[in-house]
């Protein structure tokens, strides 16, 4: 028999059959040792491992143990015989061992708002009415004190689902507290369902002289907390866990982080912000704040290190009431809101990424142009890495999703307008929803997987323009197609270099998509030929690169600026051609 944690198997990799050999024991007397357990349970069969679990903070027994038998029948016999039996001073619970995996998550329930002193056995007895419970865990802090949340593991997911359905219809009251239950979610899942609403710039900037007065700032922050909490206190079925307000000394405006009990509540408030461009919780008045302050039954405000008395706060507000504007009215043009997510893994549809901006334009010019479509919160300029010209990119944040969608739609609709040609180099419009770094990398990988080359080369015409002589393609002076179309040959002579196309983008965009593809394919042929040195291979690869179902015109343009991408596609094309030749043989 093995005793101790070092000898335990890796429980994450136990098979279902191996788990059947293990029993889980709860409510053991703290005086019980592993040797004592061995002598009590050996009567049911051969024991291979015993592990008495300890509190990770205090390193003392926590009344739980795992016992592994050599076979499932012995484990089941021990469970049936000693479950709910008294061992020394306590009635113990003997249960089948379970390892929480993807299949069992739907049987695991998260509970919160527990009272300070929870009797686990008593709580389990109440919840067992709804189904067989494998385990109840109440979380503890570093000092060993019980926290107000924990987990209930049902044996079957059907029991857990039935329990949630019945609890939603009838409140569950325990020791005077209404306990809230919901299906367990992993950390990654919870990160996608934020219950924190971030509000910024929800009131006009404070006067410059006030921002230097620490006591006044502390009093205003405290007043805003009371206003927001008072609003949600009066709303039915909405509970907030906390509210934190600070004044940004650069913008001189307040920002707040409001944490709700449920993520759905936070999402609903975010929708209100999007519709109203403000939120009712920040619509108040300084006179109402004074009323809230005077109703407080505390003698000293503990929100700040300054330890202001209520009399001092009221006096500050009475002086502020003489200002030309009411700082608690919640009126601001640059109001901003968001749910608190992991920024690297979330998408904010109000944030757009605009590329190919003319390098001679100033940030103010860009902001003025973008403000035609909605209220712009911020514009961040970035220097483009495009090698052929000095260009700029920018990230713009609109106040609402409606503003961003309007910008996306109308900018593309104004392809021929002078304002767009003035903004975008050669009139090539590039605008999309902005993605964080991790999401951009993920998108590029997905995009490349989607844009896989298909061995279906197009019958393209490759012409040697008299104005464009590639260094390595002198042998290609004759057209590959002996019967060129006169109109197409004229286009080939007109657009004999990618720089010519970019300089005459307005005219080029008026051509049919088919002509655009053939012209770009003709230029792309020389680029590919320079790398593969085989005209037939180059023709096949270019045929795959300008395949309409795989690549857009914008994607084809990018091949002229990104050697890394085109090199990867050339290698893929060579492999496809090789595989096709092997099939023919």
ROVO-225774 format. One record per residue: x, y, z of N, C-alpha, C in turn; residue in three letters. Coordinates in steps of 0.05 Angstrom, whole numbers, plus 5000, padded with zeros to 4 digits. Layout:
REM ROVO-225774
XYZXYZXYZALA/...
END
This chain:
REM ROVO-225774
501749765000500050005000501750255000UNK/500950454984502450704983500850924997UNK/502351085012501051295028502451565021UNK/500851775017502052035013501652134985UNK/501852404982501152534957503152464935UNK/505652424941507652384920507152114906UNK/505751934919505251674907502551654892UNK/501051884893498451874880498851884849UNK/497151744834497251764805496352034796UNK/497052104772496052364761493052344757UNK/491552484774488652454774487352574749UNK/488752754736487652874712487552674689UNK/489152464690489352284668488152004675UNK/486651994696485351744703483051684684UNK/482951434676480651344659478151314676UNK/475951284663473351244677473450994694UNK/474750774683474850524697476650554722UNK/478850704720480650734743479250894765UNK/477651094757476251254777474251084793UNK/473250874782471350704796472650554820UNK/475350544820476750404842477250584866UNK/476450844864477051044884474451124898UNK/474651164924472451284940473451544952UNK/471551724956472151984967470652004994UNK/472052075016470852075042470952365053UNK/468652445065468352715076467552695106UNK/467952925120467052955148468552765167UNK/471052715161472652545179473552715203UNK/473752575226474752705250477652785245UNK/478453015255481253115250483352945262UNK/482652775282484652595294485252355278UNK/483752295257484052055241486652075224UNK/488151855223490651845208490251655184UNK/492151655166492051475143492251185152UNK/493851125172494050855183491450755194UNK/490050935208487450865219485450795197UNK/485450955175483650905153484350635139UNK/486850575138487650315125486450085141UNK/486650095167485649875183482549855183UNK/481250085179478350085178477249995151UNK/478750045129477649985103478849745089UNK/480949615101482249385088480349145087UNK/478349145104476448915105474848885079UNK/474849105062473249095038474849015013UNK/477449005016479148914993481949034995UNK/483548964975486349054975486349354969UNK/487849504986488149794983490849854971UNK/490950014950493550084937494550354946UNK/492650544950493550824957491550944977UNK/492551084997490951245015492051525016UNK/490351725013491252005015489352155032UNK/490352255055488852425073489352715065UNK/487252855056487653125046487953325068UNK/489553535063490153735083489454015072UNK/488854195091488354475084490854595073UNK/490754705049493254805036494355045050UNK/492755195065493755425079494855365106UNK/493555185121494355125149495854865151UNK/495954705130497354445130496254265152UNK/493654265156492454085176490253925162UNK/489453685172487353525159484853695156UNK/483453655133481053805128478553625128UNK/478953375138476653195140475953045115UNK/477753035096477252895071479552695064UNK/478852485050480852285043480052145017UNK/482052045003481751884979482951604984UNK/481451394978482451124981482150984955UNK/484350874945484250724919484550424925UNK/482550274916482549984919483649864893UNK/484249604894485249464870483149404850UNK/480549414858478449364840475949524847UNK/474149564828471749734831469749604851UNK/469649334851467649204869468249264898UNK/470849264906471649314934470949604941UNK/471449794923470850074928467850114932UNK/466249994915463350024917462249894943UNK/463449664951462549534976463149715000UNK/465549835000466350015022464450265023UNK/463750365000461950594999459250535010UNK/458050305002455450235011455350165041UNK/457550055051457549965079457950195099UNK/459750375093460550585112459450855107UNK/458050895085456851165080454751225101UNK/454851465113452951555133453251395160UNK/455651275164456251135189458051305206UNK/457951255232459651415250462351295252UNK/464451465249467251385251468551565272UNK/469151445295469951595319467751785327UNK/467952045322465952235331464052335309UNK/464752295284463252415262461952205244UNK/459652285234458352125213459552195186UNK/460851995174462352055149460652015124UNK/461552135103460352105076462351965059UNK/461551735047463251585029462051585001UNK/463451704982462251754956464151644934UNK/463051604910464851534888466651764881UNK/469051704873470951914865470052024837UNK/470352284833469852394807472052594801UNK/472652614775474552814765473152994746UNK/473053254752471453434736472753464708UNK/471353384688472353414661470053534644UNK/470553554618468553684601465853554602UNK/465853284605463253144605461653194631UNK/463153254653461853284679461253564687UNK/462153764671461854044679458854114682UNK/457153994666454354054666452953954692UNK/454453794708453353704733454453864757UNK/456154064751457454224772456054494774UNK/455154564798453654814802455255004820UNK/455355254811456655464827454555604844UNK/455255634870453355764889454756004902UNK/453156214907454256454919452256574939UNK/453156774954451656904975451056714998UNK/453056555004452856375027453256535053UNK/451956445075452456575101455256525110UNK/456056675130458856655140459456385151UNK/457656265165458056005177456255795163UNK/457355635146455855445131456355165142UNK/454255025149454554745157454254575131UNK/456454465121456454335096454554085096UNK/454653935118452953695119449953775119UNK/449353985133446554075133445654175106UNK/447454325092446854435066446554205046UNK/448253995048448053765030445453615034UNK/444553595059442053465064439753605050UNK/439853875051437654025038437753995007UNK/440153994996440453984967440053704956UNK/440453504973440253224964437353154956UNK/435453324963432753274955432353284924UNK/434353424911434153454882435753254866UNK/437353084879438952884865441352804882UNK/442752604872445052494885447452684883UNK/448452774906450652974907453252824913UNK/455252874896457852754900459552914919UNK/459353174918461053344934459953624937UNK/460353744960459854034964462454164975UNK/463254374962465654514971465054804976UNK/465754895000465555185006468355295007UNK/468955484990471655594988472455755013UNK/475155755019476155885042478456075034UNK/478956275051481156465046483756355058UNK/485856515056488456425065488556375095UNK/486656495110486556455139484756225147UNK/483556095127481855865133478955945138UNK/478256195134475556285138473856225113UNK/471356135118469656075096468856325081UNK/468856295054468056515037465056475030UNK/463956665015461056655010460356514984UNK/462156344974461456194950462655914951UNK/461655734933462655464932461455314909UNK/461655044910460854884887459354634897UNK/457354554881455754314887456154124862UNK/457153894867457553694845455453484847UNK/453553484828451553274826452753034811UNK/451652804816452652564802451852564772UNK/449452664767448452664740447752954731UNK/448353014706447753284696444753334695UNK/443153114691440253144691439153244718UNK/440453144739439653234766440353524770UNK/442653604760443553884762441754074747UNK/440953994723439154154706436454184719UNK/435453954730432753964743432854144768UNK/435154134782435454294806435354594798UNK/436854674777436954954769434155044760UNK/432654874746430054954737428155004760UNK/428354834781426554864804427355104821UNK/429955154823430955374839430255644826UNK/430155644799429355894786426455964791UNK/424855764797422055814802421455884832UNK/423155774849422755814878425455884891UNK/425656104905428156184918429055974939UNK/431655954941432855764961433955934984UNK/432755925007433656075030435055895050UNK/437455975058438955825077440256015098UNK/439555965123440456135145439956435140UNK/437656495128436856765124437856885097UNK/439656745083440756845058439356705034UNK/438856865013437856744988440356654972UNK/440656394970443056284956442456284926UNK/444456384911444156394881445856164869UNK/444656024850445955794837446055844807UNK/448155754795448355764766450355544757UNK/450255474731451955264721454855354722UNK/456655174730459455234732460555304705UNK/462355504704463755574680466655604685UNK/468355514666471255524669472155814669UNK/474655854676475756124677475656254649UNK/476356104628476256214601473456294593UNK/471456124601468656184595467756434610UNK/468556454635467756694651469056944640UNK/471456924628472857154617471257274594UNK/469657094580468057194558465357294566UNK/464757284592462157374602462657564626UNK/463657794620464357984641461858084656UNK/462158114682459958234698460758514708UNK/462858634695463758894703463359094681UNK/461959314687461459524667463259764673UNK/464759844653466560074655465360314642UNK/465160534658464160794647466360994650UNK/466761154629468861364629467761614618UNK/468661844629467862104619464862144619UNK/463562064641460662084641459662354652UNK/461462544657460762804666462763014655UNK/461863264653463663464642466163494659UNK/468363584647470863624662470563814685UNK/471863754707471863934730473564184724UNK/472964404737474664644733477564584742UNK/479464714729482264664734483064714763UNK/481764914776482564974803481564754823UNK/479364614816478364414834480064164833UNK/481164094810482663844807485063834825UNK/486064064834488364064852487564044882UNK/484964034887484064014915483363724923UNK/485263594937484963314942482363244958UNK/481763404978479363354994476763374977UNK/476763574960474463614942474163384923UNK/476363294911476263064893475262814907UNK/476262764931475362534947472362544953UNK/471462784959468562814965466862764940UNK/467762864917466362824892466262524885UNK/468462384888468562104882466661944900UNK/466562014925464761884944461861944936UNK/461262194928458562264920457662104895UNK/459462074876458761914852458161624860UNK/459761504878459261234887456461214898UNK/455661404915453061394927450861424906UNK/451261604886449261644865448761384850UNK/450961254842450761004825449460784842UNK/450360744866449260534883446360584889UNK/445560834894442760904899441060834875UNK/442060884851440460834827439860534825UNK/441860364828441460074824439959954848UNK/440160084871438659984894435659994889UNK/434860194873432060234867431060064844UNK/432859934829432059774806431459484815UNK/429359384805428559104812430258904797UNK/430958694811432458464799435258544789UNK/436358754799439058834793440658874818UNK/442758714822444458744845447358804836UNK/448658994849451459044843453058954867UNK/455358844862457158754883458858984893UNK/459759164874461459384882461259604862UNK/462159834870462260074852464760234860UNK/466460284841468960434846469060674827UNK/469460914838469561154822472061314828UNK/473361404806475761574809475561814789UNK/476762034796476962254777479662244763UNK/479662234737482062234721483162524721UNK/485562564732486662834735487662944708UNK/487862784687488662884661486162994646UNK/484062834645481562924631479863084650UNK/480263064676478663194697475863094697UNK/475462844688472762724686472762464703UNK/470362384712470262144729470061884711UNK/471061664722470661404710469761214733UNK/468361004725467260824745467360534736UNK/467760354754467660064749465459954767UNK/463359854754461059744768460959444764UNK/461059294786461059004785458258904792UNK/456958754774454358644778454458354788UNK/452258264799452057984807452257794784UNK/450957874761450857694738451857834713UNK/453057684695454057794670451757904653UNK/449457774653447157864637446258144646UNK/446458204672445758464681447658674670UNK/450158614670452158794659451758844629UNK/451158634615450658654586448258834581UNK/446158804596443658964593444259254597UNK/445959324617446659604622448359714600UNK/449959544588451659624565449959704541UNK/447759554537445959614515444659884519UNK/443959944545442760204551444760434543UNK/447260394550449360594543449460634513UNK/449260414498449460434469447060574457UNK/444760534468442360664458442160964466UNK/442961024490442561294501444961474500UNK/447361354494449961504495450461614523UNK/449161504543449661574571448461344587UNK/448261374613446861174629445361324651UNK/442861234657441261364678442561374705UNK/444361184710445561174737447361414743UNK/448161564721449861794725448362054720UNK/445662044720444062284717442962354744UNK/444062564756443262644783443562944785UNK/443763044810444263324815445663354841UNK/447063574845448663604869446763634894UNK/444363744890442563764913441663484922UNK/441263304903440463024911442762884925UNK/445262944916447562814929447762914958UNK/447263164962447263264990445263125007UNK/442863064995440862915010441862635018UNK/443162504998444262235003446362245025UNK/448062445024450162475044448962515072UNK/446962685074445762745100444262505112UNK/443462315095442062085104443961865115UNK/446561905111448461705120448561695150UNK/448861455161448861425190451661375201UNK/453661425184456461385193457561665202UNK/459361655220460461905230462961995214UNK/464161805199466561885184466761715159UNK/467161835136467261685111469961535109UNK/469761275105472161105105473161055076UNK/472061205056472761155028475561265022UNK/476561445038479061585031480961585055UNK/483561605050485461625071485261895086UNK/483862085073483562345085481662345108UNK/479962135110478062105133476362355136UNK/474862425115473162655116470662595133UNK/469762785149467262755163464962825144UNK/462562735152460262795135459763095134UNK/460363235156459963525156461863655136UNK/464263555134466263675115465263625086UNK/464263385081463363315054460963495046UNK/459063525064456763695059457663985053UNK/459564075069460564355065461864385038UNK/463364175030464664185003462564204981UNK/460464034984458364034963456864294962UNK/456364414985454964674986456564884971UNK/459264874973460965064959460965004929UNK/460864734922460864654894458264734880UNK/456064754896453464824884453465094871UNK/455465264877455565524865456865524838UNK/457865294828459165274802457065324780UNK/458165394757456465454734455065204723UNK/456264974727454964734718454864534741UNK/452964354739452564144760454163904752UNK/456263844767458063624760456763344763UNK/454463334775453063084778450763044758UNK/450763214737448563194717449162974697UNK/451662884695452362664677452062734648UNK/452862974639452763054611455563084600UNK/456262924579458962934568458862834539UNK/460362964522460462884493462262634489UNK/464262594507466062374503465562144522UNK/463062104529462261884546463061624533UNK/464361444548465361194537464560964556UNK/463960734546463060504562464160254550UNK/464360054567465259794557464859584579UNK/464559334571464759114589467659034593UNK/468358974617471158914623471858624614UNK/473358604592474158354581477258334581UNK/478158094574480958064568481458194541UNK/482958424541483258584517484458424493UNK/486258244499487558094478485757894465UNK/483457824478481757614468478957714461UNK/478557974462475858084458475758264433UNK/473358304422472958474399471058694407UNK/471858944403470059164408469259284380UNK/466859244372465959324345465959624341UNK/466359774362466560064359469360154350UNK/471259974351474060044345474759944317UNK/475360134299475960074271478960114265UNK/479959954247482759974238482760074209UNK/483960304204483860434178486760444167UNK/487160334143489860314132489960474106UNK/492460494095492960624069492160914069UNK/492661054092492061344094494461504082UNK/493861704067495961874055497761984077UNK/500361974073502362044093502462334100UNK/501362514082501562804086499262904103UNK/497362734111495062824127495762834156UNK/494663034170495063064199492862914214UNK/493362854239491362714255488762864256UNK/488863134257486463294258484763264233UNK/486163234210484763184185483262924186UNK/484562714196483362444198480962454216UNK/481262594239479062594259476662754248UNK/477162964233474963114221473462944201UNK/474962794185473762624165472062404178UNK/473162274199471762054212469362154229UNK/469462404238467262514254464762554238UNK/464862544211462462564195460462344200UNK/461562114209459861874211458861824240UNK/459961964259459061914287460962044306UNK/460462014332461962144353464561984357UNK/466862104352469461974355470562024383UNK/471161804396472361824423475361864422UNK/476761714404479661744402480561654375UNK/482861764366484161684341487161644348UNK/488161404343490961344347492361294321UNK/494261464314495661434289498061244291UNK/498561094270500760914268502060934241UNK/504760924240506160934215505960664201UNK/505260674176504960424161507660304155UNK/507760044152510259904145510459844115UNK/508659944099508659904070511260024059UNK/512759874043515359964034515160154010UNK/512960153995512960313970512360603973UNK/511260683996510460964000510161024029UNK/510361284036509961364063506961374068UNK/505961184084503161164090502661164120UNK/500161204128499461194156497061004160UNK/496860894183494560744192493460874217UNK/490960824224489960924249487860744261UNK/487660754287485560614302483660824313UNK/481160804305479160994314477060854332UNK/476460994353474360894372471961074370UNK/469660954361467161104361465661064387UNK/463861244393462461234418460560994419UNK/459260934397457260714397457860534373UNK/456760294374456960104352455560214328UNK/453260364332451860474309453660664293UNK/455260824308457061014294459160864277UNK/460260654289462360494275461160364250UNK/458760244253457560114229456960314207UNK/456060554215455560754195458160834180UNK/460360864195462860924183463760704163UNK/463560454172464260234154462660244128UNK/460060284131458360284107458860514089UNK/458860754100458860994083461561054071UNK/463760974085466361024073466660844048UNK/465760604049465960434026464060524003UNK/461860654011459960753991460960993976UNK/462961123988464061373975466661323960UNK/466761103945469261033931470161253912UNK/468261383899469061573879469261863889UNK/468261903914468162173925470962283929UNK/471162553927473762683930474762653958UNK/473062653978473962634006475362374011UNK/474362154000475661894004478261883989UNK/478361983965480861983950482962153964UNK/482062353977483962523992485062374016UNK/483462204028484362064052486061824046UNK/485161664026486461404020488361433996UNK/490761313999492661323977491561173953UNK/491561313930490561203905487661113906UNK/486161203927483361133929482960843938UNK/485060703947484760433956483760433985UNK/481260363990480060374017480660114032UNK/481760144056482159914073481259984101UNK/479059874109477859924136476559674146UNK/476959624171475859374183475559414213UNK/474159234227473959234256476759164267UNK/477659314287480359264298480359024316UNK/482458864313482858624329485258654346UNK/485258544371487558544388489758374376UNK/492158384387494458244375493957944373UNK/492957814394492457534394490357454373UNK/488257624372486057564352487057614324UNK/488857814319489857854292491457614283UNK/493157514301494757274294492957034288UNK/490857004305488956784301487556814274UNK/486757064268485357114243487057064219UNK/489657144220491457094198491856794193UNK/491956644215492256354212489756234199UNK/487356324208484856224197484556304168UNK/485356554162485256654135486956494116UNK/489356434125491156274108490155994104UNK/488955884125487755614122485455614102UNK/483855834104481555864086482455904057UNK/484556064054485556134027487655924018UNK/486855684018488655464009488555463979UNK/490955413967491055393938489655143928UNK/488255173906486854943894488054903866UNK/488654663860489854613833487754633812UNK/487154883805485154943785486055203771UNK/488355193756489455433744487555553724UNK/487455823723485755963704487255993678UNK/485756013656486956053629487556353627UNK/489856443637490456723637492256793614UNK/492157043605493857143584496257283597UNK/498657203589501057343600502357483577UNK/502557753580503657913558506258043568UNK/508058083549510558233555510158523546UNK/509858703564509458983557512059103547UNK/511959263526514359403516515459603536UNK/513759683555514659883574515759763600UNK/515559503602516359373628517959123621UNK/520459133627522258913620523458793646UNK/522258583657523358453680526058343674UNK/527958363692530758283688530957993681UNK/529257823692529657533689527557413670UNK/526257573654524057453637524257543608UNK/526757573597527057653570525957453550UNK/525957193558524956983540521956983537UNK/520657153552517657163552516657393535UNK/518157473514517357703498514857643482UNK/514157393477511757333462509457263481UNK/507057333475504757263492504356963493UNK/503656853516503156573519500656493503UNK/498756673501496356633485496656753458UNK/496556593437497156693410494856863399UNK/492556873411490257023401489357223422UNK/490957423428490157613449487757783441UNK/486157863461483958043456485058323454UNK/484258473433485358743428484958923452UNK/482458923463481959093486483659023510UNK/483958763515485558683538488458753534UNK/489458723508492258793503492759093508UNK/490759253502490959543507491159593537UNK/489559443553489659483582492359393593UNK/493359173582495959083591498159293587UNK/497959423563499959623557499559873575UNK/497059923582496560163599497460113628UNK/496759873639497459813667499759613667UNK/502159713660504459533657506059503682UNK/505359643704506759623729504859673752UNK/505359553776503459583798503359873808UNK/505660023804505660303812503760463795UNK/503560393769501760533751498860493760UNK/498260243767495560183776494860343801UNK/496760363820496160513845495860803840UNK/497360913820497161193814494561263799UNK/493461063785490961103770488760923781UNK/488660903807486760713820483860783814UNK/483261043811480461113806479561003780UNK/481161013759480460903733480560593734UNK/482560483747482760193749480360063762UNK/479360193783477060083798474460083781UNK/474460233759472060233741471960003722UNK/474259853720474359623702472759393715UNK/471959203698470558973709472458813727UNK/471358663746472958503764474658303749UNK/473458203727474958003711477458133699UNK/477158373687479458513675481558583697UNK/480558663721482458723742484158483750UNK/482758253751484258003758486257933737UNK/485557953712487457883690489858073689UNK/489358333694491558523694493458473717UNK/492358433741493958373764495358103761UNK/493957913749495257653744497557673725UNK/497357843705499557883686502057993700UNK/501658193719503858303734504958103754UNK/503057953766503857753786505557533773UNK/505057483747506457273733509457323735UNK/510357573729513157633729514357613757UNK/512757683777513757673805514257373812UNK/512357203804512656913810514856793793UNK/514956873767516956763749519856823759UNK/520257063770522857133781523756933803UNK/521756813816522456633838522656343830UNK/521056253810520955973803522555913778UNK/522956123760524456093735523355873717UNK/520755853716519455663699516755783691UNK/516355843665513955983656511455823660UNK/511555563655509155393658508355373688UNK/510455333705509855323734508755593744UNK/509955813734509056073743506156123734UNK/505456033709502756073699500755913717UNK/501455673724499755513741499355633769UNK/501555733781501355843808499656103807UNK/500156273787498656523786495756463781UNK/495156263765492356183761490956113788UNK/492455983805491355913832491056163849UNK/492956353847492956583864490756783857UNK/489856783832487756973825485056833821UNK/484856583832482356443832480256593848UNK/478056683835476056853848474956743874UNK/474556483876473256373900475156373924UNK/477756423919479656403941480756683949UNK/481256863930482657113936481057353925UNK/480757553942479457803933481557973918UNK/480558183905482458373892484358493912UNK/483258563936484958673957487158483965UNK/486458223967488458013974490758003953UNK/489958023927491958013906493758253907UNK/492658493913494358733916496458683938UNK/495658543959497558503982499958333974UNK/499658163953501857993945504258163935UNK/503658403924505758573914507358713936UNK/506258713960507558853982508558664004UNK/507958414002508658224023509957974011UNK/512657984010514157763999513857504015UNK/513557534041513357294058510857134051UNK/508657274048506157134041506256994014UNK/507257143994507357033967509256793965UNK/511456813981513356593981512056343993UNK/510456374014509056144025507156024006UNK/505656193991503756083972505155953948UNK/507456063940508955933919509855653927UNK/510855633951511655363960509255173961UNK/506855273970504455103969503755023941UNK/504055223922503355163894505254963882UNK/507754983888509754783878509054503888UNK/508254483913507554223924505054113910UNK/503054283905500654193891501254093863UNK/502954253849503654173822505053903822UNK/506953863841508353613843506453383849UNK/504553423867502653213873500953143849UNK/500153353833498553303810500053143789UNK/502653213785504253063766504552773774UNK/504852723800505052453810502552293805UNK/500152423807497652293802497452213772UNK/498352393754498252343726499952093718UNK/502352083731504151853726502851593736UNK/
END
